[in-house]
Amino acid sequence: MKTLTLATAALALAAITGAALADDMNTKASNGAAMEKCYGVALAGKNDCKAGAGTTCAGSAKKDYDGMHWKNVPTGTCTSIKTPHGMGSLTPMKS
């Protein structure tokens, strides 16, 4: 009985740790560089994750440069990214 309880606790800890690591991956590039969410710069189908009601996650953007969808970019570069609709934004924008 104790073995089953310990196994259950270990699985729960692994699930929590996995979720924390997945969240951390959203803020670090594969080379370890810090990343930030940049709204309004993603092309249709190329956004990185959820953008509000009625969307799921990565690849859900229906149009280019939608201000509610974001793309991970290197920290400090977002507001210098120029699009046909203006510059990238660190906060969601009206579409």
Secondary structure, DSSP 8 states (H G I E B T S, - for coil): -HHHHHHHHHHHHHHHHHHHHHHHHTTB-TTS-BEEEEET---TT---S--STT--STT---STT-TT-EEEEETT-GGG-EETTEE-BSS----
